[in-house]
Amino acid sequence: MDFNAYSTRSRFAAEINAGYSARLSGQRLSDNPHLVWIECETEDGANRRAGALSEKAQAWQHGWRLADQAAR
């Protein structure tokens, strides 16, 4: 997704803002409410992994990363 495009940013403004706010309030990237978790065995012993990211999940993650960059 092209988050440089105004149409994309305006379409997903709520998710981008939610991700930004989540990062500022100390939530982890894995706290993305749009992630779909798949139960499985992994090499590191975890019992789940994130599935493919939906557009909303990508937008939330983009907002989270924007806040992370601003915090540095």
C-alpha positions, 0 to 999 in steps of 0.5 A: 500500500502506498501511504504517500498517496493522500487517498490511501491516508484519508481512507485509512485515517482512523487506523493510522491514528489508532496505531499512532496513539497505540505506540504513544501509549506503550502498546507493542506492534503485536497488539495490532487489533487487526492481526489474525493469529494462526495457532501453530507450532513455531521454531521459537516455541510460540504457539501462534503466528500472525497471518497475512496483514489486511489493509486495516492491519497494514494501516495500523502498523504504518501509524505505529511505525510513524510514532516510533520514528517520531519518538527517536 
